[in-house]
Every structure is written in C-alpha cells, then in structure tokens.
Amino acid sequence: RRLSVGERAPYTADQLRRRVDHLAELTNRQPGLLPANIAAPQVLSRLRDDVAVIADRADALWARLGADQDYVALCHWNANVDNA
C-alpha cells in the first residue's frame, strides 16, 4: 500500500456480499473452474456471512499482510486481462 497510484474507495459489506453472490453464480455455471472445496456451497455461504468483517477491518488486514514479506508483491492496480 505504500507504493500506490491512489487509494481505492473501500467496498461496503453489501458490495462484498454481492461479489460473493456473483462468485457463487459463476461456480454454478462453471463447476470445474474452482476446486470443489472452494466452490462448495457451505464455503461460499460462510464467506458471504464473514465478508462484512473484511469491510470493517480492511486497514488491519492490509497492515497484517504488509507486515509479512511473503504477502507483498508488485501489481498494477489496473492489471485487468483486457489491459494486456
């Protein structure tokens, strides 16, 4: 986070839940895309329930990840497939 082009607006809990919902829809349409233990309905359901915690603790999460060099990498914030 230190080398940043700009700060992104944080996601709300509802936005994160919608993303999990979209992920669940994708796993239903493309069942082989993710490992079965990740795409399992109970895993996605728990993720949907727990994702609000991430929205509330994003700063603590970034601090924890940034403190361990195994979780630090260089990536452009707009590194989307369509920009390749």
PyMOL Python script that loads the backbone (N, CA, C, O; Angstrom):
from pymol import cmd

cmd.read_pdbstr("""\
ATOM      1  N   ARG A   1       0.823  -1.203   0.000  1.00  0.00           N
ATOM      2  CA  ARG A   1       0.000   0.000   0.000  1.00  0.00           C
ATOM      3  C   ARG A   1       0.851   1.245   0.000  1.00  0.00           C
ATOM      4  O   ARG A   1       0.354   2.325  -0.318  1.00  0.00           O
ATOM      5  N   ARG A   2       2.103   1.133   0.342  1.00  0.00           N
ATOM      6  CA  ARG A   2       2.950   2.327   0.374  1.00  0.00           C
ATOM      7  C   ARG A   2       3.182   2.887  -1.027  1.00  0.00           C
ATOM      8  O   ARG A   2       3.131   4.099  -1.236  1.00  0.00           O
ATOM      9  N   LEU A   3       3.436   2.001  -1.979  1.00  0.00           N
ATOM     10  CA  LEU A   3       3.636   2.434  -3.356  1.00  0.00           C
ATOM     11  C   LEU A   3       2.310   2.313  -4.078  1.00  0.00           C
ATOM     12  O   LEU A   3       1.990   1.266  -4.641  1.00  0.00           O
ATOM     13  N   SER A   4       1.551   3.373  -4.058  1.00  0.00           N
ATOM     14  CA  SER A   4       0.202   3.306  -4.591  1.00  0.00           C
ATOM     15  C   SER A   4      -0.061   4.473  -5.524  1.00  0.00           C
ATOM     16  O   SER A   4       0.348   5.604  -5.264  1.00  0.00           O
ATOM     17  N   VAL A   5      -0.750   4.179  -6.612  1.00  0.00           N
ATOM     18  CA  VAL A   5      -1.157   5.224  -7.545  1.00  0.00           C
ATOM     19  C   VAL A   5      -2.217   6.102  -6.905  1.00  0.00           C
ATOM     20  O   VAL A   5      -2.268   7.308  -7.151  1.00  0.00           O
ATOM     21  N   GLY A   6      -3.034   5.514  -6.111  1.00  0.00           N
ATOM     22  CA  GLY A   6      -4.108   6.225  -5.434  1.00  0.00           C
ATOM     23  C   GLY A   6      -4.905   5.255  -4.595  1.00  0.00           C
ATOM     24  O   GLY A   6      -4.895   4.049  -4.840  1.00  0.00           O
ATOM     25  N   GLU A   7      -5.573   5.771  -3.635  1.00  0.00           N
ATOM     26  CA  GLU A   7      -6.377   4.918  -2.766  1.00  0.00           C
ATOM     27  C   GLU A   7      -7.702   4.595  -3.450  1.00  0.00           C
ATOM     28  O   GLU A   7      -8.359   5.473  -4.008  1.00  0.00           O
ATOM     29  N   ARG A   8      -8.074   3.343  -3.397  1.00  0.00           N
ATOM     30  CA  ARG A   8      -9.363   2.930  -3.925  1.00  0.00           C
ATOM     31  C   ARG A   8     -10.414   3.134  -2.850  1.00  0.00           C
ATOM     32  O   ARG A   8     -10.132   3.022  -1.658  1.00  0.00           O
ATOM     33  N   ALA A   9     -11.602   3.428  -3.276  1.00  0.00           N
ATOM     34  CA  ALA A   9     -12.702   3.535  -2.319  1.00  0.00           C
ATOM     35  C   ALA A   9     -12.953   2.154  -1.733  1.00  0.00           C
ATOM     36  O   ALA A   9     -13.016   1.172  -2.473  1.00  0.00           O
ATOM     37  N   PRO A  10     -13.097   2.064  -0.434  1.00  0.00           N
ATOM     38  CA  PRO A  10     -13.326   0.743   0.173  1.00  0.00           C
ATOM     39  C   PRO A  10     -14.693   0.193  -0.215  1.00  0.00           C
ATOM     40  O   PRO A  10     -15.649   0.942  -0.414  1.00  0.00           O
ATOM     41  N   TYR A  11     -14.762  -1.120  -0.317  1.00  0.00           N
ATOM     42  CA  TYR A  11     -16.034  -1.775  -0.598  1.00  0.00           C
ATOM     43  C   TYR A  11     -16.882  -1.810   0.663  1.00  0.00           C
ATOM     44  O   TYR A  11     -16.364  -1.976   1.768  1.00  0.00           O
ATOM     45  N   THR A  12     -18.163  -1.655   0.493  1.00  0.00           N
ATOM     46  CA  THR A  12     -19.081  -1.804   1.620  1.00  0.00           C
ATOM     47  C   THR A  12     -19.356  -3.296   1.826  1.00  0.00           C
ATOM     48  O   THR A  12     -19.055  -4.120   0.963  1.00  0.00           O
ATOM     49  N   ALA A  13     -19.926  -3.620   2.971  1.00  0.00           N
ATOM     50  CA  ALA A  13     -20.276  -5.015   3.246  1.00  0.00           C
ATOM     51  C   ALA A  13     -21.255  -5.539   2.194  1.00  0.00           C
ATOM     52  O   ALA A  13     -21.129  -6.680   1.750  1.00  0.00           O
ATOM     53  N   ASP A  14     -22.220  -4.723   1.793  1.00  0.00           N
ATOM     54  CA  ASP A  14     -23.188  -5.155   0.772  1.00  0.00           C
ATOM     55  C   ASP A  14     -22.514  -5.411  -0.574  1.00  0.00           C
ATOM     56  O   ASP A  14     -22.848  -6.374  -1.266  1.00  0.00           O
ATOM     57  N   GLN A  15     -21.573  -4.557  -0.943  1.00  0.00           N
ATOM     58  CA  GLN A  15     -20.855  -4.763  -2.198  1.00  0.00           C
ATOM     59  C   GLN A  15     -20.058  -6.066  -2.160  1.00  0.00           C
ATOM     60  O   GLN A  15     -20.026  -6.806  -3.143  1.00  0.00           O
ATOM     61  N   LEU A  16     -19.422  -6.343  -1.035  1.00  0.00           N
ATOM     62  CA  LEU A  16     -18.660  -7.583  -0.904  1.00  0.00           C
ATOM     63  C   LEU A  16     -19.575  -8.806  -0.943  1.00  0.00           C
ATOM     64  O   LEU A  16     -19.226  -9.823  -1.542  1.00  0.00           O
ATOM     65  N   ARG A  17     -20.729  -8.712  -0.315  1.00  0.00           N
ATOM     66  CA  ARG A  17     -21.684  -9.826  -0.361  1.00  0.00           C
ATOM     67  C   ARG A  17     -22.150 -10.079  -1.793  1.00  0.00           C
ATOM     68  O   ARG A  17     -22.290 -11.229  -2.209  1.00  0.00           O
ATOM     69  N   ARG A  18     -22.390  -9.006  -2.545  1.00  0.00           N
ATOM     70  CA  ARG A  18     -22.796  -9.169  -3.949  1.00  0.00           C
ATOM     71  C   ARG A  18     -21.692  -9.851  -4.760  1.00  0.00           C
ATOM     72  O   ARG A  18     -21.974 -10.655  -5.648  1.00  0.00           O
ATOM     73  N   ARG A  19     -20.450  -9.530  -4.451  1.00  0.00           N
ATOM     74  CA  ARG A  19     -19.338 -10.179  -5.148  1.00  0.00           C
ATOM     75  C   ARG A  19     -19.302 -11.676  -4.846  1.00  0.00           C
ATOM     76  O   ARG A  19     -19.050 -12.488  -5.736  1.00  0.00           O
ATOM     77  N   VAL A  20     -19.551 -12.030  -3.606  1.00  0.00           N
ATOM     78  CA  VAL A  20     -19.606 -13.451  -3.250  1.00  0.00           C
ATOM     79  C   VAL A  20     -20.789 -14.112  -3.950  1.00  0.00           C
ATOM     80  O   VAL A  20     -20.677 -15.244  -4.419  1.00  0.00           O
ATOM     81  N   ASP A  21     -21.917 -13.418  -4.024  1.00  0.00           N
ATOM     82  CA  ASP A  21     -23.077 -13.954  -4.747  1.00  0.00           C
ATOM     83  C   ASP A  21     -22.730 -14.215  -6.213  1.00  0.00           C
ATOM     84  O   ASP A  21     -23.113 -15.241  -6.776  1.00  0.00           O
ATOM     85  N   HIS A  22     -22.007 -13.287  -6.822  1.00  0.00           N
ATOM     86  CA  HIS A  22     -21.593 -13.461  -8.220  1.00  0.00           C
ATOM     87  C   HIS A  22     -20.638 -14.646  -8.350  1.00  0.00           C
ATOM     88  O   HIS A  22     -20.708 -15.407  -9.315  1.00  0.00           O
ATOM     89  N   LEU A  23     -19.749 -14.794  -7.374  1.00  0.00           N
ATOM     90  CA  LEU A  23     -18.838 -15.935  -7.385  1.00  0.00           C
ATOM     91  C   LEU A  23     -19.617 -17.244  -7.288  1.00  0.00           C
ATOM     92  O   LEU A  23     -19.307 -18.207  -7.990  1.00  0.00           O
ATOM     93  N   ALA A  24     -20.618 -17.280  -6.428  1.00  0.00           N
ATOM     94  CA  ALA A  24     -21.449 -18.482  -6.289  1.00  0.00           C
ATOM     95  C   ALA A  24     -22.174 -18.790  -7.598  1.00  0.00           C
ATOM     96  O   ALA A  24     -22.260 -19.950  -8.002  1.00  0.00           O
ATOM     97  N   GLU A  25     -22.692 -17.761  -8.260  1.00  0.00           N
ATOM     98  CA  GLU A  25     -23.360 -17.959  -9.549  1.00  0.00           C
ATOM     99  C   GLU A  25     -22.380 -18.516 -10.579  1.00  0.00           C
ATOM    100  O   GLU A  25     -22.721 -19.408 -11.356  1.00  0.00           O
ATOM    101  N   LEU A  26     -21.174 -17.987 -10.576  1.00  0.00           N
ATOM    102  CA  LEU A  26     -20.153 -18.459 -11.509  1.00  0.00           C
ATOM    103  C   LEU A  26     -19.811 -19.922 -11.254  1.00  0.00           C
ATOM    104  O   LEU A  26     -19.673 -20.697 -12.199  1.00  0.00           O
ATOM    105  N   THR A  27     -19.673 -20.306  -9.990  1.00  0.00           N
ATOM    106  CA  THR A  27     -19.342 -21.704  -9.695  1.00  0.00           C
ATOM    107  C   THR A  27     -20.478 -22.639 -10.100  1.00  0.00           C
ATOM    108  O   THR A  27     -20.235 -23.801 -10.429  1.00  0.00           O
ATOM    109  N   ASN A  28     -21.703 -22.149 -10.079  1.00  0.00           N
ATOM    110  CA  ASN A  28     -22.829 -22.970 -10.546  1.00  0.00           C
ATOM    111  C   ASN A  28     -22.807 -23.134 -12.065  1.00  0.00           C
ATOM    112  O   ASN A  28     -23.110 -24.208 -12.586  1.00  0.00           O
ATOM    113  N   ARG A  29     -22.445 -22.054 -12.770  1.00  0.00           N
ATOM    114  CA  ARG A  29     -22.403 -22.104 -14.239  1.00  0.00           C
ATOM    115  C   ARG A  29     -21.168 -22.841 -14.760  1.00  0.00           C
ATOM    116  O   ARG A  29     -21.221 -23.506 -15.794  1.00  0.00           O
ATOM    117  N   GLN A  30     -20.060 -22.714 -14.033  1.00  0.00           N
ATOM    118  CA  GLN A  30     -18.784 -23.303 -14.452  1.00  0.00           C
ATOM    119  C   GLN A  30     -18.214 -24.138 -13.302  1.00  0.00           C
ATOM    120  O   GLN A  30     -17.251 -23.712 -12.666  1.00  0.00           O
ATOM    121  N   PRO A  31     -18.772 -25.294 -13.023  1.00  0.00           N
ATOM    122  CA  PRO A  31     -18.409 -26.059 -11.832  1.00  0.00           C
ATOM    123  C   PRO A  31     -16.950 -26.504 -11.771  1.00  0.00           C
ATOM    124  O   PRO A  31     -16.439 -26.746 -10.677  1.00  0.00           O
ATOM    125  N   GLY A  32     -16.278 -26.619 -12.883  1.00  0.00           N
ATOM    126  CA  GLY A  32     -14.881 -27.050 -12.860  1.00  0.00           C
ATOM    127  C   GLY A  32     -13.881 -25.919 -12.731  1.00  0.00           C
ATOM    128  O   GLY A  32     -12.675 -26.162 -12.701  1.00  0.00           O
ATOM    129  N   LEU A  33     -14.362 -24.688 -12.654  1.00  0.00           N
ATOM    130  CA  LEU A  33     -13.463 -23.535 -12.639  1.00  0.00           C
ATOM    131  C   LEU A  33     -12.652 -23.433 -11.351  1.00  0.00           C
ATOM    132  O   LEU A  33     -11.466 -23.105 -11.391  1.00  0.00           O
ATOM    133  N   LEU A  34     -13.272 -23.709 -10.224  1.00  0.00           N
ATOM    134  CA  LEU A  34     -12.597 -23.641  -8.926  1.00  0.00           C
ATOM    135  C   LEU A  34     -12.543 -25.028  -8.306  1.00  0.00           C
ATOM    136  O   LEU A  34     -13.374 -25.881  -8.615  1.00  0.00           O
ATOM    137  N   PRO A  35     -11.567 -25.259  -7.430  1.00  0.00           N
ATOM    138  CA  PRO A  35     -11.546 -26.544  -6.722  1.00  0.00           C
ATOM    139  C   PRO A  35     -12.854 -26.754  -5.958  1.00  0.00           C
ATOM    140  O   PRO A  35     -13.451 -25.801  -5.457  1.00  0.00           O
ATOM    141  N   ALA A  36     -13.285 -27.997  -5.877  1.00  0.00           N
ATOM    142  CA  ALA A  36     -14.571 -28.317  -5.245  1.00  0.00           C
ATOM    143  C   ALA A  36     -14.647 -27.833  -3.805  1.00  0.00           C
ATOM    144  O   ALA A  36     -15.711 -27.410  -3.353  1.00  0.00           O
ATOM    145  N   ASN A  37     -13.530 -27.889  -3.075  1.00  0.00           N
ATOM    146  CA  ASN A  37     -13.577 -27.456  -1.675  1.00  0.00           C
ATOM    147  C   ASN A  37     -13.759 -25.945  -1.545  1.00  0.00           C
ATOM    148  O   ASN A  37     -14.214 -25.475  -0.502  1.00  0.00           O
ATOM    149  N   ILE A  38     -13.422 -25.190  -2.557  1.00  0.00           N
ATOM    150  CA  ILE A  38     -13.620 -23.734  -2.546  1.00  0.00           C
ATOM    151  C   ILE A  38     -15.019 -23.390  -3.049  1.00  0.00           C
ATOM    152  O   ILE A  38     -15.667 -22.482  -2.529  1.00  0.00           O
ATOM    153  N   ALA A  39     -15.477 -24.114  -4.054  1.00  0.00           N
ATOM    154  CA  ALA A  39     -16.785 -23.842  -4.657  1.00  0.00           C
ATOM    155  C   ALA A  39     -17.937 -24.467  -3.883  1.00  0.00           C
ATOM    156  O   ALA A  39     -19.096 -24.300  -4.263  1.00  0.00           O
ATOM    157  N   ALA A  40     -17.641 -25.179  -2.813  1.00  0.00           N
ATOM    158  CA  ALA A  40     -18.693 -25.839  -2.033  1.00  0.00           C
ATOM    159  C   ALA A  40     -19.678 -24.805  -1.493  1.00  0.00           C
ATOM    160  O   ALA A  40     -19.259 -23.763  -0.988  1.00  0.00           O
ATOM    161  N   PRO A  41     -20.971 -25.074  -1.592  1.00  0.00           N
ATOM    162  CA  PRO A  41     -21.976 -24.114  -1.132  1.00  0.00           C
ATOM    163  C   PRO A  41     -21.786 -23.671   0.318  1.00  0.00           C
ATOM    164  O   PRO A  41     -22.010 -22.503   0.637  1.00  0.00           O
ATOM    165  N   GLN A  42     -21.379 -24.585   1.198  1.00  0.00           N
ATOM    166  CA  GLN A  42     -21.196 -24.198   2.596  1.00  0.00           C
ATOM    167  C   GLN A  42     -20.017 -23.237   2.764  1.00  0.00           C
ATOM    168  O   GLN A  42     -20.042 -22.382   3.649  1.00  0.00           O
ATOM    169  N   VAL A  43     -18.988 -23.367   1.930  1.00  0.00           N
ATOM    170  CA  VAL A  43     -17.845 -22.448   1.989  1.00  0.00           C
ATOM    171  C   VAL A  43     -18.275 -21.068   1.510  1.00  0.00           C
ATOM    172  O   VAL A  43     -17.971 -20.061   2.149  1.00  0.00           O
ATOM    173  N   LEU A  44     -18.975 -21.022   0.398  1.00  0.00           N
ATOM    174  CA  LEU A  44     -19.424 -19.735  -0.136  1.00  0.00           C
ATOM    175  C   LEU A  44     -20.442 -19.076   0.786  1.00  0.00           C
ATOM    176  O   LEU A  44     -20.463 -17.851   0.911  1.00  0.00           O
ATOM    177  N   SER A  45     -21.273 -19.864   1.421  1.00  0.00           N
ATOM    178  CA  SER A  45     -22.240 -19.317   2.373  1.00  0.00           C
ATOM    179  C   SER A  45     -21.529 -18.695   3.572  1.00  0.00           C
ATOM    180  O   SER A  45     -21.883 -17.606   4.022  1.00  0.00           O
ATOM    181  N   ARG A  46     -20.529 -19.397   4.076  1.00  0.00           N
ATOM    182  CA  ARG A  46     -19.782 -18.846   5.214  1.00  0.00           C
ATOM    183  C   ARG A  46     -19.011 -17.596   4.793  1.00  0.00           C
ATOM    184  O   ARG A  46     -18.960 -16.614   5.534  1.00  0.00           O
ATOM    185  N   LEU A  47     -18.415 -17.633   3.611  1.00  0.00           N
ATOM    186  CA  LEU A  47     -17.708 -16.458   3.110  1.00  0.00           C
ATOM    187  C   LEU A  47     -18.652 -15.271   3.017  1.00  0.00           C
ATOM    188  O   LEU A  47     -18.289 -14.155   3.389  1.00  0.00           O
ATOM    189  N   ARG A  48     -19.854 -15.502   2.526  1.00  0.00           N
ATOM    190  CA  ARG A  48     -20.840 -14.418   2.421  1.00  0.00           C
ATOM    191  C   ARG A  48     -21.163 -13.848   3.791  1.00  0.00           C
ATOM    192  O   ARG A  48     -21.308 -12.635   3.943  1.00  0.00           O
ATOM    193  N   ASP A  49     -21.277 -14.716   4.791  1.00  0.00           N
ATOM    194  CA  ASP A  49     -21.564 -14.258   6.155  1.00  0.00           C
ATOM    195  C   ASP A  49     -20.385 -13.507   6.761  1.00  0.00           C
ATOM    196  O   ASP A  49     -20.570 -12.521   7.474  1.00  0.00           O
ATOM    197  N   ASP A  50     -19.174 -13.975   6.475  1.00  0.00           N
ATOM    198  CA  ASP A  50     -17.976 -13.409   7.107  1.00  0.00           C
ATOM    199  C   ASP A  50     -17.417 -12.190   6.392  1.00  0.00           C
ATOM    200  O   ASP A  50     -16.615 -11.453   6.966  1.00  0.00           O
ATOM    201  N   VAL A  51     -17.825 -11.966   5.155  1.00  0.00           N
ATOM    202  CA  VAL A  51     -17.197 -10.924   4.346  1.00  0.00           C
ATOM    203  C   VAL A  51     -17.414  -9.518   4.921  1.00  0.00           C
ATOM    204  O   VAL A  51     -16.607  -8.623   4.667  1.00  0.00           O
ATOM    205  N   ALA A  52     -18.469  -9.314   5.676  1.00  0.00           N
ATOM    206  CA  ALA A  52     -18.703  -7.999   6.281  1.00  0.00           C
ATOM    207  C   ALA A  52     -17.586  -7.636   7.251  1.00  0.00           C
ATOM    208  O   ALA A  52     -17.273  -6.459   7.431  1.00  0.00           O
ATOM    209  N   VAL A  53     -16.990  -8.635   7.871  1.00  0.00           N
ATOM    210  CA  VAL A  53     -15.872  -8.385   8.788  1.00  0.00           C
ATOM    211  C   VAL A  53     -14.706  -7.759   8.034  1.00  0.00           C
ATOM    212  O   VAL A  53     -14.010  -6.892   8.563  1.00  0.00           O
ATOM    213  N   ILE A  54     -14.495  -8.200   6.801  1.00  0.00           N
ATOM    214  CA  ILE A  54     -13.408  -7.654   5.994  1.00  0.00           C
ATOM    215  C   ILE A  54     -13.633  -6.174   5.742  1.00  0.00           C
ATOM    216  O   ILE A  54     -12.700  -5.377   5.846  1.00  0.00           O
ATOM    217  N   ALA A  55     -14.847  -5.803   5.415  1.00  0.00           N
ATOM    218  CA  ALA A  55     -15.149  -4.393   5.159  1.00  0.00           C
ATOM    219  C   ALA A  55     -14.866  -3.544   6.389  1.00  0.00           C
ATOM    220  O   ALA A  55     -14.385  -2.417   6.272  1.00  0.00           O
ATOM    221  N   ASP A  56     -15.162  -4.077   7.556  1.00  0.00           N
ATOM    222  CA  ASP A  56     -14.957  -3.322   8.792  1.00  0.00           C
ATOM    223  C   ASP A  56     -13.505  -3.283   9.242  1.00  0.00           C
ATOM    224  O   ASP A  56     -13.115  -2.393   9.997  1.00  0.00           O
ATOM    225  N   ARG A  57     -12.702  -4.238   8.786  1.00  0.00           N
ATOM    226  CA  ARG A  57     -11.321  -4.349   9.274  1.00  0.00           C
ATOM    227  C   ARG A  57     -10.287  -4.306   8.151  1.00  0.00           C
ATOM    228  O   ARG A  57      -9.206  -4.881   8.282  1.00  0.00           O
ATOM    229  N   ALA A  58     -10.604  -3.642   7.075  1.00  0.00           N
ATOM    230  CA  ALA A  58      -9.702  -3.614   5.921  1.00  0.00           C
ATOM    231  C   ALA A  58      -8.336  -3.050   6.282  1.00  0.00           C
ATOM    232  O   ALA A  58      -7.319  -3.586   5.840  1.00  0.00           O
ATOM    233  N   ASP A  59      -8.284  -1.990   7.069  1.00  0.00           N
ATOM    234  CA  ASP A  59      -6.992  -1.403   7.434  1.00  0.00           C
ATOM    235  C   ASP A  59      -6.138  -2.390   8.216  1.00  0.00           C
ATOM    236  O   ASP A  59      -4.937  -2.499   7.970  1.00  0.00           O
ATOM    237  N   ALA A  60      -6.739  -3.104   9.150  1.00  0.00           N
ATOM    238  CA  ALA A  60      -5.998  -4.100   9.931  1.00  0.00           C
ATOM    239  C   ALA A  60      -5.521  -5.240   9.036  1.00  0.00           C
ATOM    240  O   ALA A  60      -4.419  -5.756   9.217  1.00  0.00           O
ATOM    241  N   LEU A  61      -6.350  -5.633   8.071  1.00  0.00           N
ATOM    242  CA  LEU A  61      -5.970  -6.694   7.146  1.00  0.00           C
ATOM    243  C   LEU A  61      -4.772  -6.274   6.307  1.00  0.00           C
ATOM    244  O   LEU A  61      -3.817  -7.038   6.165  1.00  0.00           O
ATOM    245  N   TRP A  62      -4.810  -5.068   5.750  1.00  0.00           N
ATOM    246  CA  TRP A  62      -3.685  -4.573   4.959  1.00  0.00           C
ATOM    247  C   TRP A  62      -2.424  -4.468   5.799  1.00  0.00           C
ATOM    248  O   TRP A  62      -1.336  -4.797   5.325  1.00  0.00           O
ATOM    249  N   ALA A  63      -2.553  -4.017   7.033  1.00  0.00           N
ATOM    250  CA  ALA A  63      -1.388  -3.908   7.916  1.00  0.00           C
ATOM    251  C   ALA A  63      -0.784  -5.285   8.169  1.00  0.00           C
ATOM    252  O   ALA A  63       0.436  -5.449   8.142  1.00  0.00           O
ATOM    253  N   ARG A  64      -1.628  -6.260   8.411  1.00  0.00           N
ATOM    254  CA  ARG A  64      -1.145  -7.627   8.682  1.00  0.00           C
ATOM    255  C   ARG A  64      -0.458  -8.213   7.453  1.00  0.00           C
ATOM    256  O   ARG A  64       0.616  -8.803   7.564  1.00  0.00           O
ATOM    257  N   LEU A  65      -1.068  -8.056   6.292  1.00  0.00           N
ATOM    258  CA  LEU A  65      -0.467  -8.575   5.065  1.00  0.00           C
ATOM    259  C   LEU A  65       0.842  -7.858   4.739  1.00  0.00           C
ATOM    260  O   LEU A  65       1.808  -8.493   4.315  1.00  0.00           O
ATOM    261  N   GLY A  66       0.877  -6.551   4.934  1.00  0.00           N
ATOM    262  CA  GLY A  66       2.070  -5.777   4.635  1.00  0.00           C
ATOM    263  C   GLY A  66       3.222  -6.037   5.581  1.00  0.00           C
ATOM    264  O   GLY A  66       4.374  -5.771   5.241  1.00  0.00           O
ATOM    265  N   ALA A  67       2.932  -6.549   6.752  1.00  0.00           N
ATOM    266  CA  ALA A  67       3.973  -6.821   7.742  1.00  0.00           C
ATOM    267  C   ALA A  67       4.737  -8.108   7.440  1.00  0.00           C
ATOM    268  O   ALA A  67       5.807  -8.332   8.006  1.00  0.00           O
ATOM    269  N   ASP A  68       4.216  -8.945   6.570  1.00  0.00           N
ATOM    270  CA  ASP A  68       4.846 -10.226   6.236  1.00  0.00           C
ATOM    271  C   ASP A  68       5.258 -10.188   4.771  1.00  0.00           C
ATOM    272  O   ASP A  68       4.403 -10.125   3.888  1.00  0.00           O
ATOM    273  N   GLN A  69       6.558 -10.228   4.506  1.00  0.00           N
ATOM    274  CA  GLN A  69       7.030 -10.087   3.128  1.00  0.00           C
ATOM    275  C   GLN A  69       6.543 -11.205   2.206  1.00  0.00           C
ATOM    276  O   GLN A  69       6.585 -11.046   0.987  1.00  0.00           O
ATOM    277  N   ASP A  70       6.090 -12.314   2.749  1.00  0.00           N
ATOM    278  CA  ASP A  70       5.530 -13.369   1.901  1.00  0.00           C
ATOM    279  C   ASP A  70       4.223 -12.933   1.237  1.00  0.00           C
ATOM    280  O   ASP A  70       3.778 -13.553   0.271  1.00  0.00           O
ATOM    281  N   TYR A  71       3.613 -11.875   1.751  1.00  0.00           N
ATOM    282  CA  TYR A  71       2.345 -11.397   1.201  1.00  0.00           C
ATOM    283  C   TYR A  71       2.493 -10.070   0.452  1.00  0.00           C
ATOM    284  O   TYR A  71       1.496  -9.421   0.135  1.00  0.00           O
ATOM    285  N   VAL A  72       3.716  -9.674   0.173  1.00  0.00           N
ATOM    286  CA  VAL A  72       3.967  -8.409  -0.505  1.00  0.00           C
ATOM    287  C   VAL A  72       4.377  -8.701  -1.944  1.00  0.00           C
ATOM    288  O   VAL A  72       5.256  -9.525  -2.194  1.00  0.00           O
ATOM    289  N   ALA A  73       3.733  -8.021  -2.885  1.00  0.00           N
ATOM    290  CA  ALA A  73       4.060  -8.193  -4.298  1.00  0.00           C
ATOM    291  C   ALA A  73       3.795  -6.881  -5.021  1.00  0.00           C
ATOM    292  O   ALA A  73       3.085  -6.012  -4.516  1.00  0.00           O
ATOM    293  N   LEU A  74       4.362  -6.753  -6.181  1.00  0.00           N
ATOM    294  CA  LEU A  74       4.135  -5.573  -7.003  1.00  0.00           C
ATOM    295  C   LEU A  74       3.084  -5.921  -8.049  1.00  0.00           C
ATOM    296  O   LEU A  74       3.247  -6.869  -8.819  1.00  0.00           O
ATOM    297  N   CYS A  75       2.033  -5.163  -8.067  1.00  0.00           N
ATOM    298  CA  CYS A  75       0.967  -5.388  -9.042  1.00  0.00           C
ATOM    299  C   CYS A  75       0.330  -4.049  -9.381  1.00  0.00           C
ATOM    300  O   CYS A  75       0.039  -3.248  -8.492  1.00  0.00           O
ATOM    301  N   HIS A  76       0.122  -3.820 -10.630  1.00  0.00           N
ATOM    302  CA  HIS A  76      -0.544  -2.599 -11.056  1.00  0.00           C
ATOM    303  C   HIS A  76      -2.017  -2.696 -10.691  1.00  0.00           C
ATOM    304  O   HIS A  76      -2.641  -3.732 -10.921  1.00  0.00           O
ATOM    305  N   TRP A  77      -2.575  -1.652 -10.134  1.00  0.00           N
ATOM    306  CA  TRP A  77      -3.960  -1.671  -9.653  1.00  0.00           C
ATOM    307  C   TRP A  77      -4.969  -1.912 -10.764  1.00  0.00           C
ATOM    308  O   TRP A  77      -6.093  -2.336 -10.494  1.00  0.00           O
ATOM    309  N   ASN A  78      -4.590  -1.652 -12.000  1.00  0.00           N
ATOM    310  CA  ASN A  78      -5.499  -1.840 -13.123  1.00  0.00           C
ATOM    311  C   ASN A  78      -4.998  -2.969 -14.027  1.00  0.00           C
ATOM    312  O   ASN A  78      -5.125  -2.899 -15.249  1.00  0.00           O
ATOM    313  N   ALA A  79      -4.435  -3.994 -13.419  1.00  0.00           N
ATOM    314  CA  ALA A  79      -3.879  -5.111 -14.182  1.00  0.00           C
ATOM    315  C   ALA A  79      -4.985  -6.093 -14.563  1.00  0.00           C
ATOM    316  O   ALA A  79      -4.987  -7.241 -14.118  1.00  0.00           O
ATOM    317  N   ASN A  80      -5.897  -5.644 -15.367  1.00  0.00           N
ATOM    318  CA  ASN A  80      -7.000  -6.480 -15.823  1.00  0.00           C
ATOM    319  C   ASN A  80      -6.615  -7.196 -17.112  1.00  0.00           C
ATOM    320  O   ASN A  80      -5.763  -6.724 -17.864  1.00  0.00           O
ATOM    321  N   VAL A  81      -7.240  -8.323 -17.355  1.00  0.00           N
ATOM    322  CA  VAL A  81      -6.955  -9.111 -18.549  1.00  0.00           C
ATOM    323  C   VAL A  81      -7.162  -8.278 -19.811  1.00  0.00           C
ATOM    324  O   VAL A  81      -6.409  -8.416 -20.774  1.00  0.00           O
ATOM    325  N   ASP A  82      -8.162  -7.431 -19.812  1.00  0.00           N
ATOM    326  CA  ASP A  82      -8.444  -6.642 -21.011  1.00  0.00           C
ATOM    327  C   ASP A  82      -7.415  -5.546 -21.250  1.00  0.00           C
ATOM    328  O   ASP A  82      -7.455  -4.884 -22.287  1.00  0.00           O
ATOM    329  N   ASN A  83      -6.498  -5.342 -20.314  1.00  0.00           N
ATOM    330  CA  ASN A  83      -5.453  -4.338 -20.489  1.00  0.00           C
ATOM    331  C   ASN A  83      -4.138  -4.949 -20.956  1.00  0.00           C
ATOM    332  O   ASN A  83      -3.141  -4.240 -21.098  1.00  0.00           O
ATOM    333  N   ALA A  84      -4.128  -6.238 -21.193  1.00  0.00           N
ATOM    334  CA  ALA A  84      -2.887  -6.924 -21.582  1.00  0.00           C
ATOM    335  C   ALA A  84      -2.507  -6.586 -23.003  1.00  0.00           C
ATOM    336  O   ALA A  84      -1.492  -7.071 -23.503  1.00  0.00           O
TER     337      ALA A  84
END
""", "prot")
cmd.dss("prot")
cmd.show_as("cartoon", "prot")
cmd.util.cbc("prot")
cmd.orient("prot")
